[in-house]
Amino acid sequence: MASADSDTQPTEAIPHAVKIIVAGGLGAGKTTLVSSVSEIAPLSTEELMTEASYGVDDLGGVEDKTTTTVALDFGRITISKDIVLYLFGTPGQDRFWFMWEELAEGALGAVVLADTRRLDTCFHAVDFFERRNLPFVVAVNRFEGATAYSEEEVREALDVSASVPVVMADARERMSSKEVLVQLVSHVLRSRQAALSG
């Protein structure tokens, strides 16, 4: 028989597991973001780019890229005692878009990483999540030498609504990547509250 004391002991809350997609064009920094923020050793399916990709994958602006994700990246980060995010990075090449449907199954939200040197490479990701009504944020990954654009300029170029957060980020920096994810979780919560009250 359990003691009266054990009945009054507070129980540890079980954290909610939340699936998040990290998407964007080839070379936008998806693997880097997942790796920088994951509290576990991230799973990465990075492979050396071969001659087979030349003429097939658009390497304009990222000609020095030598590896690419061929399946997914996976990482985990605890945002609070109540929320654990499981991150799934998508491959960026057009020829692997068929995998996005599977990866997005059950996701609560997404990060679209934008590279302002090749902004058109994230159009597919924006369209993909808009069509599925999946809340997302646009994270502008600041690359050295890239022209600095304001959040409004990026929003206008991508034609995303005012409700979609656009944040500046450095995917190499853990705190910057974590802030992107915090912004996404806040956006998901706001979206759900708006849907419930509407």
Disulfide bonds with the S-S distance in Angstrom:
none
